Amino acid sequence: MAAVGVSILAVLFACAVFAPWLAPYDPTERVTRPFAAPSGSHWLGSDDVGHDLLSLLIHGARVSLLIGVVAALAATVIGVVVGVIAGYCRGWVDSVSMRITDVVLSLPVLPLTIVIGVFFGPGLQTQILVISSVLWAGLARELRSQVLSLRERDYIQSLRSMGAGPGYVLRRHISRAVLPLAVPQFILATKTAILLEASLAFLGLGDISAVSWGSVLSLAHARSAFLTDAWLWWVIPPGLAIAATVLGFALIGNALEETARPALSRRSKKAVQRPTALIATAAALSVDGLTVSYGAGRVVVDGVSFTVAAGETVALVGESGSGKSTVVASTMGLLAPGAETVGGSVRVCGVDMTTMSPRDVQAMRGNRIALVPQEAMSALDPVQKVGTQLMEALTAHTSCTRTQARERAAESLALVGIDVGRIDAYPHELSGGMRQRVVIAMALMNSPAVLVADEPTSGLDVLVENDILDLLADLQAKLGLALLIVSHNLRSMERIADRIAVMKDGEIVEIGTTSEIFDRPAHPYTRRLMDALTVLTPGEPLETAR
C-alpha cells in the first residue's frame, strides 16, 4: 500500500513541478468558447470564460500541494516543540501547554478555520496560518505522552545524574526518539491540510489570483456549472485529484506509523500456520556455525555451534562483549541494525530461522521460541496493566475472545507464582522479582518449545535471583522446555544447567556438562573463570579463600 501511495504522489508532484510544460495552455488565457465540451484539443473542455480546464487542473496541483505541505510542516514543528517541551519540563509549563491544546482539540476544525480565515482575510498566507493553527494540537498531545515516558527511562536519568542539562538531553536523545513518530504524523497532517485548503478555497477564503483545486471547485459552484453538463468535466476531475492526493498521503502515513509503532500494525487473528517441518521435528534449538558481522570485516560472532534439546538447560556464559547477546538476538531473529548473519544457521524445531521470510520469523517469535529479556521494568509498558500486556502476547498469534485471553493470562500468572488478583496491576505496583515473573509469564503465554533467558536475574538481589532461577528450573522440568540461559554468574548456573557453553571473543571455546566445566575445565580461559570464583569454607579467612 505504501508503494501505491508513493506512485500516486509521484505523478501528482510531477504534474505540479512540470505544470508549465505539461499544461497545453496558459490557465489564465481564453482559448475556446465558454462551456466547451471535451474534445481532442481540450480534453476536459472549458469553463464559463473559455479557460482550458485541463490546464487549470494541472496548475492547481501546485498551489494545493504547496499549501498542504507547508501548512503540515508548520503544524508538525509547532506540535513537536509544544509536545516535547511540555512532556520534559512538566510542572506549570506542561499544565499551560496542555490546557491550550485541550481548547484547540475541543473546537470543531472546520468552523474554527472559517472564523480565523474571515478574521485575517483571504490569501495563501491565511490558508497556511489557519490550517497549521488547528492541526498541531493532536501531535503535541501524542508526543507529550511519549516524552513523559522517555523522561523516566533509566538512561535519561543516568544522563541527568551526570550533569546533562535539559537542552543536551532534548537535542541528543529525546528529539531522536520522537522523530520516528513525527514523520508519519507530518504525512498524515499533509493529507488533512490539503482537504482543509480545498474547503477554504471553496468558501472563498483562498487567493483568488492563484489557481488551486479548491478554487476550481469554488468557481464551478459560483458560476452555475451544475445547471449544465459542464459539472462532469469541471467538478469531477479536481474532486478526484483531491481524493487521490489524500489517498496517497494516507497510505504512506499509515505505513510509516506502523513501522514506527509496530503495535499498530494489523496482525492476522487466525491461528498461526506452522511449517510442516516444525510439526514433524522434536522441539529443540540448534545453532550451527553461526557467524554474525557488523559491516565488512567486523565479525562479532564466529562459527558458534551448540544445541539445546527438549527438557535440557544450556547456559551460555562469558565476559561482557564476548558475543552472548548477539547469539541471543540471532536465535530470535532480532539482530540490531547493521548486524548481518553471514554464515551458519539457527534452527528452531527443525526450521532454519535465517532463511525464513520476516513474516514467518515473526510468527515463530513468542510462539515457538520466546524471550525473557533483561530489565523487566524496561520490557513492560508502564502505562498498560500487566494483564493487558499478557493478553497481547496471546492475541498476536491466535484467534480468541478477550475472555479467553484473560483466562489464559490468569493461568500464566499462576504458573509463575503470582496471585491472579494482580492481573490488573501496573508494572510500577510490582516488585522487581514480580515484574520478572510477569515477563516470564508473558514468554509462556503461547506454550513455546524453546525459551531463551537473557540474564533474567540482572539487577535483582541474591535471594530474588535464586527464586527466579528456581522458577525457571521448575518450569523447564514441568513443561519440557528447551531452555537457553545467558548469565555472568557461574555459581548459579552450576545449580540449574545441564551443560555450559563458554564464550570468548565471539567464539565458544569450550562446551560440556556442568560437572566437566567445573571439575575438569579444558580451555585456559575456562580455567581462569573457575579460578576467579570465590568459594568460602567454614573457618577460612576471606583473604585466603578462592
ABEGO torsion letter per residue (X at the ends): XAAAAAAAAAAAAAAAAAAAAABABBAABBABBBGBBBBAABAAEBBAAGBBAAAAAAAAAAAAAAAAAAAAAAAAAAAAAAAAAAAAAEEAAAAAAAAAAAAAAABBAAAAAAAAAAAAEBEAAAAAAAAAAAAAAAAAAAAAAAAAAAAABAAAAAAAAAGBBAAAAAAAAAAAAAAAAAAAAAAAAAAAAAAAAAAAAAAGABBAABBBAAAAAAAAAAAGAAABAAAAAAAAAAAAAAAAAAAAAAAAAAAAAAAABAAABBBBABBBBBBAAAAABBBBBBBBGBBBBBEBGBBABBGBBBBBBBGBBBBBBEBBGAGAAAAAAAAAGABBBGBBBABEBBBBGGBBAAABBAAAAAAABGAABBBBBBGAAAABBAABBAAAAAAAAAAAABBBBAAAAAAAAAAAAAAAGBBAAAAABBAAABBAAAAAAAAAAAAAAAGBABBBBBGAABGBBAAAAAAAAAAAAAAAAAAGBBBBBBBABAAAAAAABABBBBBBGGBBABBBBAAAAAABBABAAAAAAAAABBBBBBGBBAAABX
